[in-house]
Amino acid sequence: MKTLITGGNGQLGTELKKLLDEKNEIYTATDSKELDITNEQAVNNYFLENKPEIVYHCAAYTAVDAAEEEPGKLINEKVNIEGTKNIAQAAQNVGATLIYVSTDYVFDGKNEKMYTEDSPANPKNEYGKTKLAGEQLVSSILDKYYIIRTSWVFGEFGKNFVYTMLKLAENHSRLTVVNDQVGRPTWTRTLAEFMTYVVENEVEYGLYQLSNDNSCTWYEFASEILRNKNVEVKPVTSEEFPQKAYRPKHSIMDLSKAKSTGFKIPTWQEALSKFMEEID
């Protein structure tokens, strides 16, 4: 199978490359310099020339706060909406299967129960709005697709919450972290494994939600990250830590559908422990 990874140098794309290397699978990975996904003609030409059969669409604009105002707002829309439309249409034209990564930010976070794949979407920030638009484009354009919503992503490559906490702990004896936003952390390794799992096992096409199991607040997540460090972690409210973009207060996604495929999902505590061992 000819495999393409868009966003190949990003946090998830790099993790996916590492996993496929371990599986001795051949793939092509592109970044924005090699394939500008916002250029419809360039995307069409690339797909017609290379005819990928599997497309892991990891390219995305993920600067959540910057997306709230220009110029980030425009870039967010171009990459996450126009870019996704171009990739989806090109994949459909060559009969490829597309794996599209979405987010828990498609929900408003006001539901105290878990969100299922069928729960009404109601994004409250610009990033969530464009990712939902991407979902709708993928499902309307393609015959063969997997949409995988994820949340609170951390991993070996790129910037993320775990690295931020570890870095801050080097120079601070006391850190404050919000304790009123609840969700599920996701290790890029677990996400990459699920992305390849659905393809390899020919799981039924459609929308899935995948994070690591169990839930926590950002404060609880930070406390676990820093439990062996000489630093005090203090809980605060979201109001004490204002950000440009709205963050869902309660975005725990139901993982039942992903589990029903037979994929074994580690808890976020297990995933974090393995990840910390790897980077230690």
URHUTA-V742937 format. One record per backbone hydrogen bond with DSSP energy under -0.5 kcal/mol. NH is the residue of the N-H (numbers start at 1). CO is the residue of the C=O. Records with the same first field share a line. If there is no record, write none. Layout:
NH=CO, CO
This chain:
3=1
4=54
5=28
6=4, 56
8=30
10=7
14=10
15=11
16=12
17=13
18=14
19=15
20=16
21=17
22=18
23=19
24=21
25=20
28=3
30=5
35=31
37=35
39=36
40=38
43=39
44=40
45=41
46=42
47=43
48=44
49=45
50=46
51=47
53=2
54=2
55=97
56=4, 54
57=55, 99
58=6, 56
62=60
64=62
67=63
68=65
69=66
72=69
73=69
75=71
76=72
77=73
78=74
79=75
80=76
81=77
82=77
83=78
84=79
85=81
86=82
87=83
88=84
89=85
90=86
91=87
92=88
93=89
94=90
95=91, 92
96=91
97=53
98=144
99=55
100=98, 146
101=57
102=100, 148
104=150
106=103
107=104
112=110
115=252
116=114
119=116
122=106
129=125
130=126
131=127
132=128
133=129
134=130
135=131
136=132
137=133
138=134
139=135
140=136
141=137
142=138
145=143
146=98
147=206
148=100, 146
149=147, 208
150=102
154=186
164=160
165=161
166=162
167=163
168=164
169=165
170=166, 167
171=167, 168
172=168
175=232
177=234
179=236
182=249
183=216
186=152
188=154
191=187
192=188
193=189
194=190
195=191
196=192
197=193
198=194
199=195
200=196
201=197
202=199
203=198
206=145
208=147
210=149
212=185
213=266
216=183
218=181
219=178
221=217
222=218
223=219
224=220
225=221
226=222
227=224
229=226
231=229
232=173
234=175, 232
236=177
240=237
241=238
250=109
251=182
253=251
254=115
259=255
260=256
261=258
262=259
263=258
265=263
266=264
268=213
271=267
272=268
273=269
274=270
275=271
276=272
277=273
278=274
279=275
280=276
